[in-house]
């Protein structure tokens, strides 16, 4: 099943996912030839251009309804958006083994197309994330808080279904933390020493921020602590998922 395995780096944005993707790329991950050895820290990297229309179509489905509507016109629009998203996924998945972005809905459809998803949840504490992204969008802070909670819960839930790991930005930036490297190696099959070498070349020493952290939304802190429980762990795919996808237990 290795030929069918696909790795989804799920991120809400501003979580250090570009740094994580660059480390994976240096360690041998296949991002469909995206050559971004030098990336813009303000804009992100390793997000495949074909993922933009997929995310757009999946967002249309979500706006119409989380399940297929009964009414004719909404159902027609929902089916069209699903068709378009699946069509692009069919074109992209044979080419790229690693995909990065706000892609939680694409995980399920990739499995339906015969691929084996593995989740890499890229996350960080809400306070610094919000201060990094808040000035870029007109929405009020509680909008970002809702998106944060939804993104982390869905990411962790998908990891429980399909297997994978969760990587905290602060762990990558602190050389004293190495548990995430072993978990990432177990999830991807990439060598531990290659991941560690890539991390050391990308990050000098301990570079975690010392700025005071403001956490205005307790629910964000709660979901962050929930995900942190699985720090340094590689979660196996659920038994039912292994049966459905004919996977062997690791």
KOLMARMI-699368 format. One record per atom (N, C-alpha, C): x negated, y, z negated; residue in three letters. Coordinates in steps of 0.05 Angstrom, whole numbers, padded with zeros to 5 digits, always signed. Example, Ala and Ser with C-alpha at 12.3 -4.5 7.8 and 13.67 -1.06 7.14 Angstrom:
! KOLMARMI-699368
-00264-00114-00156ALA
-00246-00090-00156ALA
-00264-00066-00156ALA
-00257-00045-00142SER
-00273-00021-00143SER
-00258+00001-00157SER
This chain:
! KOLMARMI-699368
-00016-00024+00000UNK
+00000+00000+00000UNK
-00017+00025+00000UNK
-00044+00023-00001UNK
-00060+00047-00002UNK
-00056+00065+00022UNK
-00051+00053+00046UNK
-00047+00069+00070UNK
-00021+00085+00068UNK
-00002+00076+00051UNK
+00023+00090+00048UNK
+00024+00109+00024UNK
+00003+00109+00008UNK
+00003+00125-00016UNK
-00001+00155-00009UNK
+00015+00172-00021UNK
+00013+00201-00016UNK
+00013+00215-00043UNK
-00004+00235-00046UNK
-00008+00249-00071UNK
+00004+00277-00069UNK
+00022+00283-00088UNK
+00036+00309-00089UNK
+00025+00325-00112UNK
+00011+00347-00106UNK
+00003+00366-00127UNK
+00025+00385-00130UNK
+00041+00382-00151UNK
+00064+00398-00156UNK
+00057+00423-00173UNK
+00064+00446-00163UNK
+00057+00471-00177UNK
+00078+00492-00173UNK
+00083+00507-00193UNK
+00101+00530-00191UNK
+00086+00554-00179UNK
+00060+00552-00177UNK
+00043+00575-00169UNK
+00029+00587-00192UNK
+00005+00597-00188UNK
-00012+00610-00208UNK
-00018+00591-00232UNK
-00021+00565-00226UNK
-00027+00545-00246UNK
-00056+00534-00244UNK
-00072+00546-00226UNK
-00098+00535-00221UNK
-00098+00512-00201UNK
-00075+00509-00186UNK
-00073+00487-00168UNK
-00092+00489-00144UNK
-00100+00513-00136UNK
-00119+00516-00115UNK
-00147+00506-00124UNK
-00154+00513-00148UNK
-00179+00502-00160UNK
-00178+00472-00161UNK
-00156+00461-00171UNK
-00153+00432-00173UNK
-00155+00419-00146UNK
-00141+00431-00126UNK
-00142+00420-00099UNK
-00171+00421-00087UNK
-00185+00443-00093UNK
-00212+00445-00083UNK
-00230+00424-00095UNK
-00226+00418-00121UNK
-00241+00397-00134UNK
-00235+00370-00121UNK
-00210+00365-00117UNK
-00202+00340-00104UNK
-00214+00338-00076UNK
-00213+00360-00061UNK
-00223+00360-00034UNK
-00254+00354-00034UNK
-00268+00367-00053UNK
-00297+00362-00055UNK
-00303+00333-00062UNK
-00284+00320-00077UNK
-00288+00293-00086UNK
-00279+00272-00065UNK
-00268+00282-00042UNK
-00261+00264-00021UNK
-00232+00262-00014UNK
-00215+00279-00025UNK
-00186+00278-00019UNK
-00181+00288+00009UNK
-00161+00276+00023UNK
-00155+00283+00050UNK
-00131+00302+00051UNK
-00136+00327+00057UNK
-00115+00348+00060UNK
-00109+00353+00090UNK
-00112+00333+00107UNK
-00107+00336+00135UNK
-00127+00356+00147UNK
-00152+00355+00138UNK
-00172+00371+00151UNK
-00172+00400+00144UNK
-00156+00409+00124UNK
-00156+00437+00117UNK
-00183+00444+00105UNK
-00198+00460+00119UNK
-00225+00468+00111UNK
-00224+00495+00096UNK
-00223+00493+00070UNK
-00221+00517+00054UNK
-00241+00517+00031UNK
-00266+00513+00038UNK
-00287+00512+00018UNK
-00290+00539+00003UNK
-00282+00560+00017UNK
-00281+00587+00005UNK
-00252+00596+00005UNK
-00241+00599-00019UNK
-00212+00606-00020UNK
-00207+00631-00036UNK
-00185+00644-00030UNK
-00177+00669-00043UNK
-00163+00662-00069UNK
-00175+00670-00091UNK
-00163+00664-00117UNK
-00136+00678-00121UNK
-00131+00699-00106UNK
-00106+00714-00109UNK
-00084+00701-00092UNK
-00091+00685-00072UNK
-00071+00675-00053UNK
-00067+00645-00053UNK
-00086+00630-00064UNK
-00082+00601-00064UNK
-00095+00589-00039UNK
-00096+00562-00039UNK
-00108+00548-00017UNK
-00097+00519-00016UNK
-00103+00506+00007UNK
-00096+00478+00011UNK
-00066+00473+00012UNK
-00051+00493+00019UNK
-00022+00489+00023UNK
-00018+00486+00053UNK
-00010+00463+00062UNK
-00007+00457+00091UNK
+00014+00475+00103UNK
+00008+00487+00126UNK
+00028+00505+00138UNK
+00054+00492+00145UNK
+00054+00465+00149UNK
+00079+00451+00156UNK
+00097+00447+00131UNK
+00086+00453+00108UNK
+00102+00450+00084UNK
+00122+00473+00080UNK
+00116+00496+00092UNK
+00134+00519+00089UNK
+00162+00514+00100UNK
+00165+00504+00125UNK
+00192+00498+00134UNK
+00205+00475+00118UNK
+00189+00456+00109UNK
+00201+00434+00092UNK
+00213+00446+00067UNK
+00197+00463+00053UNK
+00207+00475+00029UNK
+00232+00492+00034UNK
+00232+00506+00057UNK
+00255+00522+00064UNK
+00280+00506+00067UNK
+00278+00483+00082UNK
+00301+00467+00087UNK
+00311+00453+00061UNK
+00292+00444+00044UNK
+00300+00432+00019UNK
+00313+00452+00000UNK
+00304+00477+00002UNK
+00316+00498-00014UNK
+00345+00503-00005UNK
+00349+00502+00021UNK
+00376+00505+00032UNK
+00395+00483+00021UNK
+00385+00459+00020UNK
+00401+00437+00009UNK
+00408+00442-00020UNK
+00388+00451-00035UNK
+00392+00456-00064UNK
+00412+00479-00068UNK
+00411+00499-00051UNK
+00430+00522-00054UNK
+00459+00513-00047UNK
+00462+00495-00028UNK
+00488+00485-00021UNK
+00499+00467-00042UNK
+00482+00450-00053UNK
+00491+00431-00074UNK
+00470+00410-00079UNK
+00468+00401-00104UNK
+00448+00381-00111UNK
+00456+00354-00100UNK
+00482+00350-00094UNK
+00491+00326-00081UNK
+00505+00333-00055UNK
+00509+00314-00038UNK
+00522+00319-00012UNK
+00550+00329-00016UNK
+00557+00352-00006UNK
+00584+00363-00010UNK
+00606+00347+00003UNK
+00630+00350-00007UNK
+00653+00336+00005UNK
+00665+00353+00028UNK
+00665+00379+00025UNK
+00677+00397+00045UNK
+00661+00395+00071UNK
+00675+00397+00094UNK
+00663+00392+00120UNK
+00640+00411+00126UNK
+00645+00437+00125UNK
+00624+00456+00133UNK
+00600+00456+00115UNK
+00603+00456+00088UNK
+00579+00454+00071UNK
+00564+00427+00076UNK
+00580+00406+00080UNK
+00567+00380+00085UNK
+00551+00380+00110UNK
+00562+00393+00131UNK
+00548+00395+00157UNK
+00521+00410+00153UNK
+00522+00433+00139UNK
+00498+00449+00134UNK
+00478+00433+00117UNK
+00488+00419+00097UNK
+00470+00403+00080UNK
+00456+00381+00096UNK
+00472+00367+00113UNK
+00461+00346+00129UNK
+00440+00356+00149UNK
+00445+00380+00160UNK
+00426+00392+00179UNK
+00400+00399+00166UNK
+00402+00411+00142UNK
+00377+00418+00127UNK
+00362+00393+00120UNK
+00376+00372+00111UNK
+00362+00346+00105UNK
+00349+00335+00129UNK
+00363+00335+00152UNK
+00352+00324+00177UNK
+00326+00339+00184UNK
+00327+00366+00183UNK
+00303+00382+00190UNK
+00280+00376+00172UNK
+00285+00375+00146UNK
+00264+00369+00126UNK
+00251+00342+00131UNK
+00268+00322+00135UNK
+00258+00294+00139UNK
+00242+00292+00166UNK
+00251+00307+00186UNK
+00237+00306+00212UNK
+00209+00317+00209UNK
+00205+00339+00195UNK
+00179+00350+00191UNK
+00162+00332+00173UNK
+00174+00321+00153UNK
+00160+00302+00135UNK
+00150+00278+00151UNK
+00166+00268+00169UNK
+00158+00245+00185UNK
+00133+00252+00202UNK
+00131+00277+00211UNK
+00108+00285+00227UNK
+00084+00290+00209UNK
+00088+00299+00185UNK
+00065+00307+00168UNK
+00053+00284+00152UNK
+00070+00267+00141UNK
+00061+00247+00122UNK
+00040+00227+00134UNK
+00042+00220+00160UNK
+00021+00203+00171UNK
-00006+00217+00172UNK
-00007+00243+00171UNK
-00032+00258+00175UNK
-00045+00266+00148UNK
-00030+00275+00129UNK
-00041+00286+00104UNK
-00035+00267+00081UNK
-00055+00259+00066UNK
-00051+00242+00042UNK
-00046+00259+00017UNK
-00056+00284+00017UNK
-00052+00302-00006UNK
-00036+00326+00003UNK
-00015+00332-00012UNK
+00002+00355-00006UNK
+00005+00372-00031UNK
+00004+00398-00028UNK
+00004+00416-00052UNK
+00025+00437-00048UNK
+00040+00443-00070UNK
+00060+00464-00069UNK
+00083+00459-00087UNK
+00104+00475-00084UNK
+00128+00472-00100UNK
+00146+00452-00085UNK
+00138+00426-00088UNK
+00148+00405-00070UNK
+00164+00383-00084UNK
+00174+00388-00107UNK
+00187+00366-00122UNK
+00209+00352-00105UNK
+00226+00367-00091UNK
+00247+00353-00076UNK
+00236+00335-00053UNK
+00212+00341-00043UNK
+00201+00325-00021UNK
+00191+00298-00030UNK
+00186+00295-00056UNK
+00175+00269-00066UNK
+00195+00247-00061UNK
+00220+00251-00068UNK
+00240+00230-00065UNK
+00243+00223-00035UNK
+00245+00243-00018UNK
+00249+00237+00011UNK
+00225+00224+00023UNK
+00201+00229+00013UNK
+00177+00215+00022UNK
+00179+00185+00015UNK
+00189+00179-00009UNK
+00192+00151-00017UNK
+00213+00138+00001UNK
+00235+00153+00007UNK
+00255+00142+00025UNK
+00245+00136+00053UNK
+00224+00150+00061UNK
+00212+00146+00087UNK
+00191+00124+00087UNK
+00188+00110+00064UNK
+00170+00087+00063UNK
+00143+00093+00051UNK
+00138+00117+00040UNK
+00113+00123+00028UNK
+00114+00119-00002UNK
+00090+00119-00014UNK
+00088+00114-00043UNK
+00077+00139-00056UNK
+00094+00155-00068UNK
+00085+00180-00080UNK
+00069+00176-00106UNK
+00050+00192-00111UNK
+00037+00195-00137UNK
+00037+00225-00144UNK
+00044+00231-00169UNK
+00048+00258-00177UNK
+00023+00269-00192UNK
+00014+00292-00184UNK
-00007+00307-00199UNK
+00006+00334-00206UNK
+00014+00336-00231UNK
+00028+00361-00240UNK
+00007+00381-00249UNK
+00005+00403-00235UNK
-00013+00425-00242UNK
+00003+00445-00259UNK
-00007+00451-00283UNK
+00009+00469-00301UNK
-00010+00485-00319UNK
+00001+00505-00332UNK
-00013+00520-00352UNK
+00008+00533-00370UNK
-00001+00545-00392UNK
+00017+00558-00410UNK
+00032+00581-00396UNK
+00057+00586-00404UNK
+00074+00605-00390UNK
+00064+00633-00393UNK
+00054+00641-00416UNK
+00046+00669-00421UNK
+00026+00678-00400UNK
+00003+00666-00397UNK
-00016+00675-00376UNK
-00006+00671-00348UNK
+00010+00650-00343UNK
+00022+00646-00316UNK
+00040+00670-00309UNK
+00057+00678-00328UNK
+00075+00699-00322UNK
+00061+00726-00318UNK
+00040+00731-00334UNK
+00025+00756-00331UNK
+00010+00756-00304UNK
+00005+00732-00293UNK
-00009+00730-00267UNK
+00010+00734-00244UNK
+00036+00726-00248UNK
+00055+00726-00226UNK
+00077+00747-00228UNK
+00081+00757-00253UNK
+00103+00775-00258UNK
+00104+00800-00242UNK
+00080+00812-00236UNK
+00079+00837-00221UNK
+00084+00833-00191UNK
+00084+00807-00182UNK
+00086+00801-00153UNK
+00115+00798-00144UNK
+00134+00796-00163UNK
+00162+00791-00156UNK
+00180+00810-00171UNK
+00203+00816-00159UNK
+00222+00835-00172UNK
+00240+00822-00194UNK
+00240+00796-00195UNK
+00258+00783-00214UNK
+00250+00789-00243UNK
+00269+00788-00261UNK
+00264+00793-00289UNK
+00250+00769-00301UNK
+00237+00772-00324UNK
+00221+00751-00336UNK
+00237+00725-00341UNK
+00263+00727-00348UNK
+00277+00703-00354UNK
+00281+00685-00330UNK
+00281+00697-00306UNK
+00282+00681-00281UNK
+00257+00663-00279UNK
+00234+00675-00284UNK
+00209+00659-00282UNK
+00208+00638-00304UNK
+00219+00645-00327UNK
+00219+00626-00349UNK
+00236+00601-00342UNK
+00260+00607-00330UNK
+00277+00585-00321UNK
+00263+00567-00300UNK
+00250+00580-00281UNK
+00236+00565-00260UNK
+00213+00548-00272UNK
+00200+00560-00292UNK
+00177+00546-00306UNK
+00187+00520-00319UNK
+00208+00523-00335UNK
+00219+00500-00350UNK
+00228+00479-00330UNK
+00243+00487-00310UNK
+00253+00468-00290UNK
+00230+00454-00275UNK
+00210+00469-00268UNK
+00188+00457-00253UNK
+00172+00437-00269UNK
+00166+00443-00294UNK
+00151+00425-00311UNK
+00167+00400-00318UNK
+00193+00404-00324UNK
+00209+00380-00331UNK
+00212+00362-00307UNK
+00218+00373-00283UNK
+00220+00357-00259UNK
+00194+00343-00252UNK
+00172+00357-00255UNK
+00146+00346-00249UNK
+00139+00322-00267UNK
+00144+00326-00293UNK
+00139+00304-00312UNK
+00158+00281-00307UNK
+00184+00287-00301UNK
+00203+00266-00295UNK
+00195+00250-00270UNK
+00185+00263-00249UNK
+00176+00249-00225UNK
+00152+00232-00231UNK
+00134+00242-00248UNK
+00110+00226-00256UNK
+00119+00201-00271UNK
+00140+00203-00287UNK
+00150+00180-00301UNK
+00162+00159-00282UNK
+00173+00169-00259UNK
+00185+00151-00240UNK
+00164+00139-00221UNK
+00147+00156-00210UNK
+00128+00147-00190UNK
+00099+00143-00199UNK
+00094+00152-00224UNK
+00067+00150-00234UNK
+00050+00175-00227UNK
+00030+00180-00243UNK
+00012+00203-00238UNK
+00001+00214-00263UNK
-00006+00240-00263UNK
-00018+00253-00286UNK
-00011+00282-00286UNK
-00016+00296-00308UNK
-00012+00324-00311UNK
-00038+00338-00319UNK
-00046+00359-00304UNK
-00072+00372-00308UNK
-00067+00401-00317UNK
-00077+00407-00340UNK
-00075+00434-00351UNK
-00098+00451-00341UNK
-00093+00475-00331UNK
-00113+00493-00321UNK
-00135+00498-00342UNK
-00127+00502-00367UNK
-00147+00507-00388UNK
-00166+00484-00392UNK
-00157+00460-00387UNK
-00175+00437-00389UNK
-00196+00437-00367UNK
-00188+00444-00343UNK
-00207+00446-00321UNK
-00228+00467-00327UNK
-00220+00489-00338UNK
-00238+00512-00343UNK
-00256+00508-00367UNK
-00252+00488-00383UNK
-00268+00484-00407UNK
-00284+00458-00404UNK
-00310+00460-00403UNK
-00327+00437-00398UNK
-00326+00417-00420UNK
-00315+00425-00444UNK
-00314+00405-00466UNK
-00291+00385-00462UNK
-00273+00391-00443UNK
-00250+00373-00438UNK
-00256+00356-00413UNK
-00257+00330-00416UNK
-00262+00312-00394UNK
-00241+00290-00391UNK
-00222+00288-00409UNK
-00202+00267-00408UNK
-00186+00269-00382UNK
-00181+00294-00373UNK
-00165+00297-00348UNK
-00179+00286-00324UNK
-00206+00285-00324UNK
-00221+00275-00302UNK
-00216+00245-00299UNK
-00217+00230-00321UNK
-00211+00202-00320UNK
-00183+00196-00311UNK
-00164+00212-00322UNK
-00136+00208-00314UNK
-00132+00213-00284UNK
-00145+00234-00274UNK
-00143+00241-00246UNK
-00156+00220-00228UNK
-00178+00209-00238UNK
-00191+00187-00223UNK
-00173+00162-00222UNK
-00160+00156-00244UNK
-00143+00132-00244UNK
-00119+00136-00226UNK
-00108+00161-00225UNK
-00085+00166-00209UNK
-00091+00166-00179UNK
-00115+00175-00172UNK
-00121+00179-00143UNK
-00140+00158-00132UNK
-00156+00145-00149UNK
-00176+00126-00140UNK
-00202+00139-00132UNK
-00204+00166-00135UNK
-00229+00180-00130UNK
-00249+00175-00153UNK
-00274+00173-00147UNK
-00294+00167-00167UNK
-00296+00189-00189UNK
-00298+00180-00214UNK
-00300+00199-00236UNK
-00324+00218-00232UNK
-00347+00207-00225UNK
-00371+00224-00223UNK
-00368+00245-00201UNK
-00353+00238-00179UNK
-00349+00258-00158UNK
-00331+00280-00167UNK
-00310+00274-00182UNK
-00292+00294-00192UNK
-00307+00312-00212UNK
-00323+00300-00230UNK
-00337+00316-00250UNK
-00358+00334-00236UNK
-00372+00323-00216UNK
-00391+00339-00202UNK
-00378+00363-00188UNK
-00355+00358-00175UNK
-00340+00379-00161UNK
-00331+00400-00181UNK
-00322+00391-00204UNK
-00313+00411-00225UNK
-00336+00428-00234UNK
-00359+00416-00239UNK
-00382+00431-00249UNK
-00392+00451-00228UNK
-00389+00444-00203UNK
-00398+00463-00182UNK
-00378+00485-00177UNK
-00353+00480-00183UNK
-00332+00501-00179UNK
-00329+00519-00204UNK
-00335+00509-00227UNK
-00331+00524-00252UNK
-00357+00524-00267UNK
-00365+00548-00274UNK
-00390+00551-00290UNK
-00385+00551-00319UNK
-00394+00530-00333UNK
-00391+00530-00363UNK
-00363+00530-00371UNK
-00358+00545-00393UNK
-00331+00548-00404UNK
-00320+00575-00395UNK
-00300+00574-00377UNK
-00290+00599-00366UNK
-00261+00604-00373UNK
-00251+00591-00393UNK
-00223+00596-00400UNK
-00220+00624-00412UNK
-00197+00636-00406UNK
-00193+00664-00414UNK
-00190+00667-00444UNK
-00198+00690-00455UNK
-00196+00695-00483UNK
-00174+00716-00489UNK
-00160+00724-00468UNK
-00140+00745-00471UNK
-00117+00735-00490UNK
-00107+00753-00506UNK
-00085+00746-00524UNK
-00061+00735-00508UNK
-00050+00713-00517UNK
-00028+00700-00503UNK
-00002+00709-00515UNK
+00016+00718-00498UNK
+00043+00726-00506UNK
+00062+00706-00495UNK
+00078+00693-00512UNK
+00098+00673-00504UNK
+00126+00683-00512UNK
+00139+00698-00494UNK
+00165+00710-00501UNK
+00188+00691-00500UNK
+00184+00666-00489UNK
+00205+00647-00486UNK
+00198+00621-00500UNK
+00210+00616-00523UNK
+00204+00591-00538UNK
+00208+00566-00523UNK
+00228+00565-00505UNK
+00233+00541-00489UNK
+00210+00535-00471UNK
+00196+00555-00461UNK
+00172+00551-00445UNK
+00150+00538-00461UNK
+00146+00548-00485UNK
+00126+00536-00502UNK
+00132+00507-00509UNK
+00158+00501-00513UNK
+00167+00474-00520UNK
+00161+00455-00497UNK
+00168+00463-00472UNK
+00164+00445-00450UNK
+00134+00442-00444UNK
+00118+00463-00448UNK
+00089+00462-00446UNK
+00078+00441-00465UNK
+00087+00442-00490UNK
+00078+00423-00510UNK
+00086+00395-00503UNK
+00110+00392-00491UNK
+00119+00366-00483UNK
+00101+00354-00462UNK
+00094+00370-00442UNK
+00076+00359-00421UNK
+00048+00353-00433UNK
+00039+00370-00452UNK
+00013+00366-00464UNK
+00010+00340-00479UNK
+00033+00328-00486UNK
+00031+00302-00499UNK
+00018+00281-00482UNK
+00019+00285-00456UNK
+00008+00265-00438UNK
-00019+00273-00427UNK
-00032+00291-00441UNK
-00059+00300-00434UNK
-00078+00276-00432UNK
-00093+00274-00411UNK
-00113+00254-00408UNK
-00102+00226-00402UNK
-00076+00224-00395UNK
-00064+00198-00390UNK
-00056+00197-00360UNK
-00059+00173-00349UNK
-00049+00167-00323UNK
-00023+00150-00326UNK
-00001+00161-00319UNK
+00025+00147-00323UNK
+00029+00127-00301UNK
+00037+00103-00307UNK
+00043+00083-00286UNK
+00070+00089-00274UNK
+00075+00079-00250UNK
+00101+00081-00238UNK
+00121+00064-00255UNK
+00146+00072-00256UNK
+00166+00057-00271UNK
+00169+00029-00259UNK
+00177+00010-00275UNK
+00180-00018-00266UNK
+00200-00020-00243UNK
+00222-00005-00245UNK
+00241-00006-00223UNK
+00229+00005-00197UNK
+00213+00026-00200UNK
+00200+00038-00176UNK
+00180+00018-00164UNK
+00165+00005-00181UNK
+00146-00015-00171UNK
+00160-00037-00156UNK
+00182-00046-00166UNK
+00198-00067-00152UNK
+00208-00056-00125UNK
+00218-00032-00125UNK
+00230-00021-00101UNK
+00209-00017-00080UNK
+00185-00009-00088UNK
+00163-00003-00069UNK
+00143-00025-00067UNK
+00149-00048-00080UNK
+00131-00071-00078UNK
+00103-00065-00088UNK
+00101-00051-00110UNK
+00075-00043-00121UNK
+00067-00063-00142UNK
+00041-00067-00145UNK
+00030-00083-00166UNK
+00025-00065-00190UNK
+00028-00075-00214UNK
+00023-00059-00238UNK
-00007-00055-00241UNK
-00014-00030-00247UNK
-00043-00024-00250UNK
-00052-00035-00276UNK
